[in-house]
Amino acid sequence: MDEITLDASVAEQLQDLVINSDDVNGFLAELCELSAAALSRTLGRDVSCAVTLSRHHRTTTAAWSNPAARLFDEIQHGFGEGPCLHAMTTGTTVLVRDTRTDPRWPEYGHAIASMGQFSMLGVPLTLDAGAAAALNVFVAAPDIFDAAAVQKAEQFAAQAEKALRLAVRIGMQQKLAADLRAAMESRTAIDLAAGIIMGQNRCSQAEAMSILTKASSGRNLKLRDVAEKLVASFAPESPSTHFDD
């Protein structure tokens, strides 16, 4: 398979991930598995991958291809510095040829070297404003990434970040839609409750809303919760819908 065909195939697989994933977390989990498989074929060695994600000033290991990748990434978070975090914050690819001898993050390097982890690659994933990510690639042998392998990983990451941006935007739209549905449901319950009060008390809508608001404040409950309780308990034979003081 030539280079162009391979890239097209990966792009198609990434698009399928976006379409078939239920949420962003599901997409990231599948992305790590796809990354590990694709880069393992490129390098001819077993590769582990994790994605570090930073949003709202909080950095986490968002997904991983296997438990080892998660562990290596979270150890880095524990030190508060390392190649993947550096890649994410600077937007530049970071190569660690041998964790035993690389002088930049010696504590982290020694920690994972003791677990048999020697080669690392951190590739930034450019996201929308307020978010950043990095694809973290781990291989249990030293000096694995030559210039061609680094370029391949960067090409893969470039394709992955487009899919990730789309997945994040879809996730945000889904949350917005859910919030709008909740707001509409809340508005419906409040309108129904106000209508009940208006019918029972022969008052205006403004007066009914005032009664609801006072009940919400007096009971230390959200207006929607008070309205839903009233609507749920209402029955034609109910003697009164006045709120107790």
Buried (B, 14 or more C-beta within 10 A) or exposed (E): EEEEEBBEEBBEBBBEBBEEBEEBBBBBBBBBBBBBBBBBEBBEBEBBBBBBBBBEEEBEBBBBBBEBBBBBBBBBBEEEBBBBBBBBBEEEBBBBBBBBEBEEBEEBBEBBBEEEBBBBBBBBBBBEEEBBBBBBBBBBEBEBBEEEBBEBBBBBBEBBBBBBBBBBBBBEEEEEEEEEEEEEEBEBBBBBBBBBBBEBBEBEEEBBBBBBEEBBEEEEBEBBEBBBBBBEEBEEEEEEBEBEE
